[in-house]
């Protein structure tokens, strides 16, 4: 017991300990002797406490075969690294998924097979890496102790204790980045089933948003060389930014704000470049969906890549982007108009047809100034104005804010690992450097 009032402790000694001196520690009960009573209370054996009688209340920690020593000590015949779980995340993943990832890595030679049980295991290391990102201020040992939780208090037949930081480091270095990325892609995904309707649709397609962000990394020479920094001309030494940074472009759904996928890169890699790379690697993320993004993203090559993947785009464009009128005006009954984006080749046949809708936006004035009116131009690759009227396109673009701006994935960096989470969606994890 972690805490107990003195009067209760005295009663516990008398009730539980034959010598009346030893306080109750771990309570061990026969699984076959447990009986559910009333609204879920469980009692041991057939005896039910009488009214007013002192009783010990505790929660089950683990169920395991019993090992009984000659002195009567009862131990759990189990191995703690087999029992540790990540709570809500693994309820999404499914039990055994992390073990399957580790087994597949061993089969491919990515992880070295262990011949005997040790104080650590590959699944435990993977879970620890994730737990470390969620407790960035804790040491290796503190993070592992939190991960083990009450299991660390259970007397196992195979004794377990929190290892030293040196042991954790040795095990951590054995797990390559692609193993952790496998966990990321198992965790990433929609929060609703394929047969369930999305909360936000355009022309029958689910609406998503793509956006980029920068995350500060540990200031090490390796991180500066790999990722660089922003805001300063110098990348290292005097005059350089205080931290190297990692650029992330994530794809999130408007419905539930779940993270569908993400891609990492250096600060020198542009958001368009990273998003194009994600489309190329994971076209299934964009197929049958409408992706929204801000005016930093629209470009002929990126939008063409999303179209080739089977998806569509709704995006705001800068006033500097040329959107010529189609011959005859190209105006449609809903107030939108047909236009195109010029191709990098400059050839007319390579133009990308899009539909543009202009909307007046009223911006609040600063320092007591009057409100300012501004024209906002939104383009879409859904050319059918009946399937996606201009008003619906505008509303779809506005959902980008709640999908990727106001609920931008929270990032926590710890010792080279990143955890991205969009509450209440799943958490996803990737290796930084």
C-alpha positions, -999 to +999 in steps of 0.1 A: +000+000+000+014+034-010-005+053+017-027+043+046-041+061+076-025+049+109-058+036+123-064+017+091-028+004+090-032-011+125-065-027+115-049-041+084-021-057+104-045-074+127-068-085+099-042-097+074-010-106+092-009-136+116+017-120+137-003-087+138+029-068+130+035-071+092+014-047+072-002-059+040+019-054+009+009-070-024-025-088-020-026-122-038-059-139-044-070-170-062-086-161-095-111-190-091-121-176-057-132-141-070-169-134-072-185-104-087-211-088-065-237-061-072-225-033-094-191-048-101-175-052-067-154-083-065-150-104-033-126-132-026-141-166-019-176-170-007-172-147+023-189-113+022-179-087+047-205-080+073-218-045+077-192-024+096-165-050+093-131-037+080-122-048+045-092-043+022-101-026-011-076-029-040-076-032-078-062-061-098-028-055-113-020-087-131-033-123-134-006-149-136+001-185-125+012-186-089+046-198-077+046-208-040+079-210-021+085-232+009+081-202+033+046-195+018+057-165-003+035-163-034+051-150-066+038-143-101+051-167-128+053-140-155+078-116-170+071-079-166+083-068-201+055-091-215+029-073-195+036-036-200+011-017-222+005+018-234-031+022-224-053+041-249-028+040-277-027+002-277-064+000-274-064+016-308-035-004-322-047-037-308-029-060-284+001-077-299+007-052-327+040-040-313+051-075-306+043-084-343+064-054-355+093-065-334+090-101-346+089-089-382+120-068-377+138-098-362+128-120-391+142-094-416+174-091-396+167-055-385+168-066-349+191-092-334+174-122-319+178-126-282+184-160-268+171-155-233+149-133-213+166-102-200+156-072-180+145-055-212+129-066-244+124-051-279+086-045-274+094-029-240+120-006-256+096+005-283+070+013-257+096+031-236+106+053-266+069+063-270+066+069-232+097+091-233+082+115-258+052+119-235+074+125-204+101+147-219+113+160-186+118+126-171+151+106-172+153+071-189+147+055-155+119+077-145+101+071-178+105+034-175+093+034-139+061+053-150+057+029-179+059-002-156+036+015-131+022-009-104+036-039-122+070-029-108+056-037-073+044-072-082+067-099-069+076-119-100+093-153-100+118-138-125+129-107-106+127-074-124+139-039-115+142-006-133+176-008-151+202+019-152+203+046-179+233+029-195+214-003-200+184+016-215+208+035-239+223+002-250+189-013-258+176+019-274+204+020-299+195-015-311+161-003-324+164+013-359+143+042-371+122+021-395+109-001-367+095+030-349+081+043-382+062+010-385+045+018-352+037+053-366+019+039-396+000+014-375-012+042-352-020+068-379-053+065-396-090+076-394-110+073-362-141+060-380-146+028-400-147+027-438-185+022-437-192+051-415-200+086-430-175+114-425-187+145-406-174+167-434-178+159-470-174+177-503-188+161-534-191+129-514-154+129-504-140+132-469-122+165-462-086+165-449-060+192-443-022+193-448+001+217-430+037+221-419+054+230-387+089+233-372+101+215-341+132+224-321+157+195-317+185+189-293+215+211-302+239+185-314+264+186-343+246+156-359+212+174-357+226+206-372+242+187-400+211+167-408+183+192-403+198+227-402+180+257-387+159+286-398+158+324-393+196+329-396+220+328-425+245+307-405+236+271-398+263+265-372+285+285-349+282+322-341+251+338-355+232+306-359+198+299-344+199+284-309+184+251-320+184+230-351+149+223-363+129+195-380+102+202-405+070+181-404+041+181-429+011+162-415-022+152-431-052+153-407-089+146-412-115+172-404-137+146-389-122+138-355-089+155-364-071+122-367-036+121-381-036+101-413+001+105-420+031+127-417+066+131-432+097+146-418+125+166-434+152+192-429+145+229-426+159+232-462+131+211-476+100+231-485+065+221-474+055+215-510+084+192-515+077+172-484+040+169-492+047+158-528+070+132-513+042+120-490+018+118-519+043+097-539+050+073-510+015+070-497-010+078-525-037+058-506-039+086-480-051+111-507-073+088-528-110+096-526-103+125-503-103+163-506-071+179-492-071+215-481-041+237-477-031+273-474-015+296-499+020+284-492+012+250-509-006+254-542+016+244-572+011+227-605+033+196-596+018+191-561-018+194-572-012+171-602+004+145-579-027+145-557-050+142-587-029+113-600-034+097-566-071+098-570-078+128-547-089+164-551-077+198-537-093+229-521-067+256-515-063+293-511-040+310-536-020+341-533-030+373-552+003+369-571-009+336-588-022+342-623-057+328-628-067+338-663-103+338-674-113+310-697-124+322-732-158+336-728-153+343-691-158+308-678-183+320-652-206+293-637-241+297-622-228+294-586-205+324-590-173+304-595-153+304-627-131+280-647-094+289-650-061+271-649-026+269-633+003+273-657+026+244-660+064+246-653+069+236-689+050+267-701+031+246-726-006+252-731-014+215-732+001+210-697-021+236-680-040+223-649-077+232-651-091+244-618-122+263-606-118+295-587-142+312-562-136+347-548-150+356-514-149+389-495-133+386-461-136+412-434-105+414-412-105+432-378-084+463-377-055+466-353-049+494-328-084+508-331-083+509-369-114+502-390-122+467-403-104+459-436-121+441-465-100+416-485-107+393-514-099+357-507-095+334-537-100+296-533-094+271-560-105+235-563-099+207-587-136+197-584-148+213-616-184+203-613-201+233-597-233+213-590-214+186-570-193+213-552-209+248-553-188+278-545-204+282-511-195+245-502-160+250-514-156+281-492-170+262-462-147+233-469-117+256-469-127+271-436-126+236-420-089+236-426-085+258-396-100+233-372-082+204-389-047+217-391-044+251-375-063+255-342-058+218-336-023+216-350-008+183-338+010+188-305+047+179-308+069+166-281+106+159-288+127+138-266+161+123-273+156+121-311+120+108-311+089+127-319+053+121-307+025+138-326-009+138-312-042+155-321-065+151-291-087+131-292-071+112-320-044+086-318-008+095-311+018+088-337+055+084-334+084+088-357+122+089-354+138+124-358+176+119-356 
